[in-house]
Amino acid sequence: MEASTLLSILFPIAVIQIVGWAVPGPNHLTIITASVTAGRTAGLRAAMGIASGALTWTLIAVSGIAVVFEVVPSLYVALRFFGAGYLIYLGINVFRAVRQGGMFRLDANAYSPATNAPFRTAYFVMMTNPKAVLFFGSILTAFIPPESSGWLMIIIAVQVGLLGAILNAFAAIFFSSAVFMRWFQAAGIWMSVVFGVLFSALGALVAWDALREFLGI
């Protein structure tokens, strides 16, 4: 495959991935939560969890397994309900922290799963994120030529995983900077309320969309 042909495949995938990353969502919230509550190392672990989830979804998509969601739509609906429930669970944990003075204080042993298990939590958020299913199951595969070689699939997977790691690491470093950490911690209770609402609202919206699809309304 010529370099120009390869670039014409990889470039649009990278652009769409960057655009998708720039849209606020549960991935960002998880990274920010880990970064501000437990420091830069935890934020980077969360970032790598998101990137690992992106790599996993890419491997699923390029292997053709994602077609299962089209053949059995109920599996996709079930995943959306599961992801919605987990986001609401994270929101409830944040609200619980409000009763203890807020979640945005450096404490690696308290408050949120995103704080004391950043990689695992971020990976789970990514794997149950319906937006990820849409991106990796349809948009990503739309740019992959039919009968592509195994090497092209590997290159695409590496690009998505590496770019995801870079983008999310940038977010972790940015939000774990001294200025942001002081700001979040100074407004700990109010920011905890905001993040609790965001996690819960995202979960509720995903659940509502899944319910509408399930009921056909």
N, C-alpha and C positions, 0 to 999 in steps of 0.2 A: 504494500500500500504506500502511495506517495505521501510525502510530508504534508502537502497542501490538502489532500483528501482527508488525512487524519486530523489536521487542524480544523477543517470544516465540520468535523463531527464533534471534536472535543470542545471547541470554543463556545458554541451555543449551549452545550450542557453546563459549562462553567458559568456562563452568564445567567442562566436560569437558576443555578444553584445559589449564586450570589444574591440574586433578587429575592429568592425564597428565604435566604438567611436574613436579609435585611428587614423582612416583615416580622414585627414583634409577635411572639407566641410563647408556648410553654417551654420551648428549648431555651430561649433567652431568660425567662424567669428562673429556670432551674440554675443556669450558670450564674446569674446575678445573685441569687440566694446563697449559693455555695461560696461565691467570691467575697461577699460582704459579711457573711456570718462567720466564716472559718478561714478567710484569707486566700491569698493568691494560689497556693498549692491546691487547695480544695476546689477553687474555681477552675484551675487547669485540669484537674481530674474530671470535673463535670464536663468540661469542654471535650476531653478525650472520650468520655462516655457518649456524648452526642455524635462525635465523629465516628466512633465505632458502630453506633446504630446506623449511621448513614452508609457505612461500608457494608454492613449486614444487609440492609435493604437493597443496596446496589447489586450485591451478589444474588439476592433472591430475584430481583427484576431481570437481570441479564441471563439467569438460568432458565427463565420462562415460568417459574413457579407462580409468579404474580398473576398469571392467567387464571389460576384457581379462583381468585377473587371475582373474576368475571363469570366463570362457570357456576360458582356457588356464592351468589351475592350475600347470603346470610352470614357467611364467615366475615365478610367485610363489616357488616352491620354489628356483629358480635364484637369485633375488634374495636369499633368505635365506642360501643357501650363500655367496654373494658377500659379503654383509654380515658373516657369521660369520668368513670368512677375513680380512676387513679388521680386525675387532676383535682377532683373534688376532695379526695383524701388529703392531698397536699395542702389544699386550701384550708381544710379543717385543722391541720397541724399548725398552720400559720396563725389561725385565729386562737388556738390554744396558747400560743406563745404570747399573744397580746396580754393575756391574764398574768403573765410573768414579767411584764415590762417591755415586751417587744422582742422580735427575733433578730434584729440587726445589731448583734453584739458578738464580738469574737468569742466563740465557745464551740469547739468542735464536738462536744458531747451532748448537745441539747437542741431542742426546738424542732428541727425539720429533718426528714430523711435526706434532703438535698445538702444538709450541713454535715451529718455524720456518716453518710454513705454516698458521696457525690457522684462517683463514677457509676455505681450500680443504679442509682436513682435516675441519673441523666440518660443512661442507656435504656432504661425501662420507659422513660418518658418518650424517647425517640421511637422506640419500637411500637408504642401504642398511640403514636401521633397520627391521626387520620390524614393530616396534610402530607405526611411522609409517604403514606400509601398512595396518595394521588400523584405525588411527584415521581416516586420511584416506580410505581406500577403502570403509569400511563405517559406522563410527560417525558420522563427519562427515556423510556423504551421507544418513544416516537422518533427519537433522534438516532437510534441505532439501526443501521441498515440491515435488511433481511440477510440471513445466512452469513452473518459476520463471523470472523475467525475467533478462536478462543483467545488469541493474543490481544485482539481488540477489546474483548470483554474484560480481560485482566487490566489493560491500560485504563479503561473507563473506570473500573472499580478503584484502582489506585488513585486516579485523579480526584474522584469524588471524595474518597477517604482523606487524602492529603489536603485538599482544599478545605474540606470541612474542619479538619484539625487546625489549620491556620486561621480560618475565620473565627472559630469559636475560642481559640486561644487568645486571639486579639480581644474578643469581648471579655474574657476572664481577666486579662491583664488590665484592661480599661476600667472595669468596674471594681477591681481590687486596688486601684490607685488610692493613695492616702487621702486625696481630696474627696473622692466619692465615698470612701469608707467612713470618714468623719461625718459627712453629710447624712448618710444613711443611718449611722448610729445615733446622731443627734436627734433625728426624727424617727427613732426606732418604732414607737407605738403606731404613729400614723402611717409609716411606710409598711408596717406589718399588716395593718388593716387594708391598705391598698393592694398589697400582694395577695392577701387572703381572698379579697374580692376578685382579683384578676384570675387567680388559679380556679376558684370556684365558678366564676362566670364562664371561663373557657370550657370547663367541664360541662356546665349546664348547656351551653350552646351546642357542643358536640353531641351531648345526649339528646337534645331536642331534635337536631338534624337527623340523628340515627333513628329516633322514634318516628319522625315523619316519613322517612324512607321505609321503615319496617311496616308502617300502617298504610303506606301508599297515599299520603295526603300532601 
